[in-house]
């Protein structure tokens, strides 16, 4: 016989369970704010592929290839509330629901460009585009054809000439001095590690034969010691700092224009690499005014030491409801390979006796970065050459031994471009994320092997080797240094070929990524790198509605006919549940 009090408790438990079941069954479904129907949805909720790229057994993949794992998505209050088939999704429709029949378009988790300089992209919108200019005459022609009629004292600005391709024939100021004798002209290079100015700009910056080059920089000079007009690596600031700075309103406008452009390109978030105090102020003002169209994960510039000390006292941004999150710091240990600024363990193959640039003012302020890491910040260190990468790895290893709590910070090496074979396994062993740029490989291929030689090039742009060693990998553009077009990025990652499909067999094609790896590196893996894998990077119920819709299936097309990726278009971008771009409207 059961005791009366125990019997009563059992009846109450059963009654409560029944009530809970009835409540769940009777609870109304949330009304969808957004309903996407008839799509090819890849949720990326299945496990990662193997290090050799083989898809997980749980992936929607079989011997016939890739297949979407859903066709419809319902979104309510900025969150995904349903992922599945069209029929079930219709139950979320309401009179106010924004509905799109995608007509078979492909849906993936929202794209994330995990290494950007969108401030530069915004500024470039008002500057002369010199990308793909092959010669000095091409540059002069573009400057002349721009029909510039500057006001007295106004500076003329351009960007995009390739410092790597021009490294053996850098220009002088003469042609642009002749074209604009009365206005200062400053032309930034493609990757920002060189700048070219006319005489008026050199004079305004106070650069002459007596000006010393800063540690880690070079002022190119003629045989009489006079500056020729080109400055490399850390010396670029001597000229660029003389350009009149944009005021706060202009800086906000540039950021906003760039972020809108990124939304149109399918991105729901960017990781902004190296933000100074004025940049943080502009982004905070945009956030305050509700003018951030997409998420911004800000990396504080290690060169702005006062800003770092301020944030060291504040600690990392913990506001998970904000589109602006500041949790990282960006530092440098070397320059670029194209301008021969990357630090190498041995001499440059095309310049005996030279191993790149470094120095205290160029490299990492190790004490300050260590203090930031101990305060909970992620460290992201720019390293290009094999010596630069080794120095960055050594730094992380030392800090982890002295501050074990920093090991789980998801720290990153930006570019990881040339890595010595002995250091490949250290990325995984230390938990360091390799943040790499597929466009760089296909753009640098014309001269990269000349810089490092046939043996070291095998450890360059080595995505597959790093993956095989268990390294976490993310892909990005480093815009505006490279085109942020996702279809170009995916194509470069999968084929190791440029837009002209050269070389036909792929440049060191054994280092190629699979289509799945490439998509993950721009989505789910990038979300992990920002400590946001529980918020975004997948299409799953309860997560933020960060979604990209495109007219080409990157899984199927990337595996079968990757050249067709280059014709892809973004159709819809949804960031934090808001439609920020809609080509279908």
Secondary structure as GFF3:
##gff-version 3
##sequence-region A 1 585
A	DSSP	alpha_helix	4	26	.	.	.	ID=ss1
A	DSSP	beta_strand	34	37	.	.	.	ID=ss2
A	DSSP	beta_strand	40	41	.	.	.	ID=ss3
A	DSSP	beta_strand	61	62	.	.	.	ID=ss4
A	DSSP	beta_strand	65	66	.	.	.	ID=ss5
A	DSSP	beta_strand	72	76	.	.	.	ID=ss6
A	DSSP	beta_strand	79	84	.	.	.	ID=ss7
A	DSSP	alpha_helix	86	89	.	.	.	ID=ss8
A	DSSP	three_ten_helix	90	92	.	.	.	ID=ss9
A	DSSP	beta_strand	98	101	.	.	.	ID=ss10
A	DSSP	beta_strand	106	109	.	.	.	ID=ss11
A	DSSP	beta_strand	111	116	.	.	.	ID=ss12
A	DSSP	alpha_helix	118	124	.	.	.	ID=ss13
A	DSSP	beta_strand	128	129	.	.	.	ID=ss14
A	DSSP	alpha_helix	136	145	.	.	.	ID=ss15
A	DSSP	beta_strand	156	161	.	.	.	ID=ss16
A	DSSP	alpha_helix	174	179	.	.	.	ID=ss17
A	DSSP	beta_strand	185	189	.	.	.	ID=ss18
A	DSSP	beta_strand	194	197	.	.	.	ID=ss19
A	DSSP	alpha_helix	199	205	.	.	.	ID=ss20
A	DSSP	beta_strand	217	221	.	.	.	ID=ss21
A	DSSP	beta_strand	227	233	.	.	.	ID=ss22
A	DSSP	alpha_helix	236	240	.	.	.	ID=ss23
A	DSSP	alpha_helix	248	264	.	.	.	ID=ss24
A	DSSP	beta_strand	267	275	.	.	.	ID=ss25
A	DSSP	alpha_helix	277	288	.	.	.	ID=ss26
A	DSSP	beta_strand	295	301	.	.	.	ID=ss27
A	DSSP	alpha_helix	305	314	.	.	.	ID=ss28
A	DSSP	beta_strand	324	332	.	.	.	ID=ss29
A	DSSP	alpha_helix	366	374	.	.	.	ID=ss30
A	DSSP	beta_strand	378	383	.	.	.	ID=ss31
A	DSSP	alpha_helix	386	402	.	.	.	ID=ss32
A	DSSP	three_ten_helix	404	406	.	.	.	ID=ss33
A	DSSP	beta_strand	412	415	.	.	.	ID=ss34
A	DSSP	three_ten_helix	421	423	.	.	.	ID=ss35
A	DSSP	alpha_helix	424	430	.	.	.	ID=ss36
A	DSSP	beta_strand	433	436	.	.	.	ID=ss37
A	DSSP	alpha_helix	438	444	.	.	.	ID=ss38
A	DSSP	alpha_helix	448	456	.	.	.	ID=ss39
A	DSSP	three_ten_helix	457	459	.	.	.	ID=ss40
A	DSSP	alpha_helix	463	468	.	.	.	ID=ss41
A	DSSP	beta_strand	473	475	.	.	.	ID=ss42
A	DSSP	alpha_helix	486	495	.	.	.	ID=ss43
A	DSSP	three_ten_helix	509	511	.	.	.	ID=ss44
A	DSSP	alpha_helix	515	521	.	.	.	ID=ss45
A	DSSP	alpha_helix	524	529	.	.	.	ID=ss46
A	DSSP	beta_strand	547	550	.	.	.	ID=ss47
A	DSSP	alpha_helix	554	560	.	.	.	ID=ss48
A	DSSP	three_ten_helix	562	567	.	.	.	ID=ss49
A	DSSP	beta_strand	570	575	.	.	.	ID=ss50
A	DSSP	beta_strand	578	582	.	.	.	ID=ss51
###
